[in-house]
Amino acid sequence: MPEPVGAEAEIAAATVRPGQSVRVWGAWCTVRSVRSERYASGGLAVVIGLDDGPGLRMDAPEPLLVRDGVRPTAAGDPVVAS
């Protein structure tokens, strides 16, 4: 049975929440954790922990494509750079 696919939206990295899926490196990955850090220059960075692969560290306003309610990409699936 096919899985339900959540609606996709482009949002700022600072608004990503655990449980959402983000589109990175050509695949959907589930967000496990989100925390913020201050740059030495005073700007805000967001560190996003993923279910598979390295985490993401990005500027808070940088856009990410997200969706809710989907299973993460299975381990071993090819990841294609987009």
Secondary structure, DSSP 4 states (H G I P E B T S, - for coil): -PPP-PPEEEEEGGG--TT-EEEETTEEEEEEEEEEEE-TTS-EEEEEEESSS--EEEETT-EEEEESS-PPPPTT------
